Amino acid sequence: MHTFAVARAVRGIEPLVAMEIRRSHTGVVRGVRHREVWFEARPEADLLGLRTADDVLLAAAVVDGIGPGRSALLRLARAAREVDPRLMGAPGSGVEVSASFVGRRNYTRFEIEDAVGAELARPLRVPYHSRRDGRRPPAGARSWRVTIEDDQAVIAVRVAARPLHRRAYKTASVRGTLHPPVAAAMAQLARLGGAGTVVDPCCGAGTTLIEARALAGEGSDPAGVRFLGFDHDPAAVKAATLNARPATPGLPSVPGAKAVGGADAGGARVAVAWAVADGGRIPAGDGCADRVLVNPPWGRQVPPAGLLSRGLAPLWREVRRVLAPDGLAVALVHDGIPRGFAVEEVVEVSLSGQHPLIAVLRPR
């Protein structure tokens, strides 16, 4: 028996979420919508293992005929009354609903939430916690979501206790830290299978390399790949070190390690190494990196520092230098494609109110 599930996604990477669902044999993709991938989950599938998805929910109802008029609220409330009680789970501390829609409507997201939430809570005899006026539901409330696109709505319940993008490993953070599913999408585009060394010259809190290690390519041994992260800010390197420990149990994480050419720090074999270094002077040998994953400083939350304070040209020069001739760089760029690279693929995403590009690049 297959279960109808919905994977939520950052706008722009929906096709990558669908690709991960197929490659991981999590299910059969049935449709891609705005920030959603609908799929039939296999009975044995690990729904919580999807790394490019923001969240995964079980669909309780798909409702057609949801137009822009206010009669749509009655239709949604009726569908909520008919939800299979087996999907409602334990009563917990109540029910909370989050709603969104595409296009203009004659009702608000809060009216959708209230219409559906009240009906979902009724048979459980628990309170419905509205989000109006900025109120936050209490811990333990069962989380539901309603999304509307064109004239079709889906009412779905969250699988986990919290959204998938809230990674358990991310105990430390810094300004400008990358959204984990976007980092996972970058790693997926990097095609890590067969890569020996992966470098991030602007590692921040370590999100990109941690996600890359989790998605290390099919058929390869992730423990056989070296992940080298550098950042100009010592606080970022400290955060990356803390985050990598639970993410890579049993494997050493070496702050301050110097990566020179193909050698690990002190000649030891390490899976993840972090060091304080300027992005304009990467402490790695020429051509030593099979992959470079990089989210350069945007200049908004994190101003460029060191050799990058006057522009990112030194960073791109160093990326070209450390890349192997057949290597790939996957970069989140905001000011166009950097010079000196051939473009293999570009994915535009919506992130923090901006529309940067994930660019897959080869050195010219």
Long-range contacts (C-beta under 8 A, 24 or more apart in sequence): 1-43, 2-27, 2-28, 2-40, 2-41, 2-42, 2-43, 3-40, 3-41, 3-43, 3-58, 4-30, 4-38, 4-39, 4-40, 4-41, 4-58, 4-59, 4-62, 5-38, 5-39, 5-40, 5-41, 5-47, 5-56, 5-57, 5-58, 5-59, 5-156, 5-159, 6-36, 6-37, 6-38, 6-39, 6-56, 6-57, 6-58, 6-59, 6-145, 6-147, 6-154, 6-156, 7-36, 7-37, 7-39, 7-50, 7-53, 7-54, 7-55, 7-56, 8-35, 8-36, 8-53, 8-54, 8-55, 8-56, 8-57, 8-145, 8-163, 9-35, 9-36, 9-37, 9-52, 9-53, 9-54, 9-181, 10-35, 10-54, 10-179, 10-181, 10-182, 10-185, 10-349, 10-350, 10-351, 11-35, 11-349, 11-350, 12-347, 12-348, 12-349, 12-350, 13-52, 13-181, 13-182, 13-185, 13-347, 13-349, 13-358, 16-52, 16-185, 16-188, 16-189, 16-347, 17-50, 17-52, 17-53, 19-188, 20-50, 20-51, 20-52, 20-53, 20-188, 21-50, 23-218, 24-49, 24-50, 26-50, 33-147, 33-149, 34-102, 34-149, 35-147, 36-147, 36-149, 36-154, 38-154, 47-159, 48-159, 48-160, 48-164, 50-164, 51-164, 51-180, 51-181, 51-184, 51-211, 51-214, 51-215, 52-181, 52-184, 52-185, 52-188, 53-164, 53-165, 53-181, 54-163, 54-164, 54-165, 54-181, 55-145, 55-158, 55-160, 55-163, 55-164, 55-165, 56-158, 56-159, 56-160, 56-164, 57-145, 57-156, 57-157, 57-158, 57-159, 58-87, 58-156, 58-157, 58-159, 59-154, 59-155, 59-156, 60-84, 60-87, 60-144, 60-155, 60-156, 60-157, 61-154, 61-155, 62-152, 62-153, 62-154, 62-155, 63-152, 63-153, 63-154, 63-155, 64-151, 64-152, 65-151, 66-148, 66-151, 66-152, 66-153, 67-151, 68-103, 68-104, 68-105, 68-106, 69-106, 70-106, 70-107, 72-105, 72-107, 72-148, 72-153, 73-107, 73-111, 73-112, 73-115, 74-115, 76-112, 76-115, 76-116, 76-146, 76-153, 76-155, 77-115, 77-116, 77-118, 77-119, 79-116, 79-153, 79-155, 80-115, 80-116, 80-117, 80-119, 80-120, 80-155, 81-119, 81-122, 83-120, 83-155, 85-123, 87-157, 88-120, 88-123, 88-124, 88-142, 88-157, 89-142, 89-157, 90-142, 91-124, 91-125, 91-126, 91-142, 92-126, 92-140, 92-141, 92-142, 93-126, 93-127, 93-138, 93-139, 93-140, 93-141, 94-121, 94-126, 94-127, 94-128, 94-129, 94-137, 94-138, 94-140, 94-141, 94-142, 95-120, 95-121, 95-124, 95-126, 95-127, 95-128, 95-129, 95-141, 95-142, 95-144, 96-128, 96-129, 96-131, 96-137, 96-141, 96-142, 96-143, 96-144, 97-128, 97-131, 97-143, 97-144, 97-145, 97-146, 98-131, 98-143, 98-144, 98-145, 98-146, 99-145, 99-146, 99-147, 99-148, 100-145, 100-146, 100-147, 100-148, 101-147, 101-148, 101-149, 102-148, 102-149, 102-150, 103-149, 103-150, 105-148, 112-146, 112-148, 113-146, 116-144, 116-146, 116-155, 117-144, 120-144, 167-207, 167-247, 168-246, 169-210, 169-243, 169-244, 169-246, 169-247, 170-205, 170-207, 170-243, 171-242, 171-243, 171-246, 172-205, 172-238, 172-239, 172-240, 172-242, 172-243, 173-205, 173-239, 174-204, 174-205, 174-233, 174-235, 174-236, 174-239, 174-302, 175-301, 175-302, 176-204, 176-297, 176-298, 176-300, 176-301, 176-302, 177-204, 177-205, 177-207, 177-239, 178-204, 178-205, 178-207, 178-208, 178-295, 178-332, 179-207, 179-351, 180-207, 180-211, 182-332, 182-349, 182-351, 182-358, 183-207, 183-208, 183-210, 183-211, 183-212, 183-293, 183-295, 184-211, 184-214, 184-215, 185-347, 185-349, 185-358, 186-211, 186-212, 186-293, 186-295, 186-330, 186-332, 186-358, 187-211, 187-212, 187-214, 187-215, 187-293, 187-330, 188-215, 189-330, 189-345, 189-347, 189-358, 189-360, 190-291, 190-293, 190-328, 190-330, 190-360, 191-217, 191-328, 192-216, 192-217, 192-220, 192-225, 192-291, 193-217, 193-218, 193-219, 193-220, 194-220, 194-290, 195-220, 195-225, 195-290, 195-291, 196-224, 196-225, 196-226, 196-290, 197-225, 197-226, 197-228, 197-262, 197-288, 197-289, 197-290, 197-291, 198-225, 198-226, 198-227, 198-228, 198-289, 198-290, 198-291, 198-292, 198-293, 199-228, 199-229, 199-230, 199-259, 199-282, 199-284, 199-288, 199-289, 199-291, 199-292, 199-293, 199-322, 200-227, 200-228, 200-229, 200-230, 200-292, 200-293, 200-294, 201-230, 201-277, 201-279, 201-282, 201-292, 201-294, 201-315, 201-318, 201-319, 202-230, 202-231, 202-232, 202-279, 202-294, 202-295, 202-296, 202-297, 202-315, 203-229, 203-230, 203-231, 203-236, 203-237, 203-240, 203-274, 204-231, 204-236, 204-239, 204-240, 204-295, 204-302, 205-236, 205-239, 205-240, 205-243, 206-239, 206-240, 206-241, 206-243, 206-244, 206-272, 206-274, 207-243, 208-293, 208-294, 208-295, 209-240, 209-244, 209-272, 209-293, 210-243, 210-244, 210-247, 210-248, 210-272, 212-291, 212-293, 213-247, 213-248, 213-271, 213-272, 214-247, 222-271, 223-251, 223-271, 225-271, 226-259, 226-264, 226-270, 226-271, 226-273, 227-271, 227-272, 227-273, 228-257, 228-259, 228-273, 228-275, 228-284, 228-289, 229-272, 229-273, 229-274, 229-275, 230-274, 230-275, 230-276, 230-277, 230-279, 230-282, 230-283, 231-274, 231-276, 231-277, 231-279, 232-276, 232-277, 232-278, 232-279, 232-305, 232-306, 232-308, 233-276, 233-305, 234-276, 237-274, 237-275, 237-276, 240-274, 241-274, 244-272, 244-274, 248-272, 258-283, 259-283, 259-284, 259-288, 260-284, 260-285, 261-285, 261-288, 262-288, 278-306, 278-307, 278-308, 279-306, 279-307, 279-308, 279-314, 279-315, 279-318, 280-306, 280-307, 280-308, 280-314, 280-315, 280-317, 280-318, 281-307, 281-314, 281-318, 282-318, 282-319, 282-321, 282-322, 284-322, 285-322, 286-321, 286-322, 287-321, 287-322, 287-323, 287-324, 287-325, 287-327, 288-322, 288-324, 289-322, 289-323, 289-324, 289-327, 290-324, 290-327, 290-328, 291-327, 291-328, 291-329, 291-330, 292-319, 292-322, 292-323, 292-327, 292-328, 292-329, 292-330, 292-331, 293-329, 293-330, 293-331, 294-319, 294-329, 294-330, 294-331, 294-332, 295-331, 295-332, 296-331, 296-332, 296-333, 298-334, 298-354, 300-352, 312-338, 316-340, 316-341, 319-363, 320-363, 323-363, 325-363, 327-362, 327-363, 328-360, 328-361, 328-362, 329-360, 329-361, 329-362, 329-363, 330-358, 330-359, 330-360, 330-361, 331-358, 331-359, 331-361, 332-356, 332-357, 332-358, 332-359, 333-357, 333-359, 337-361, 340-364
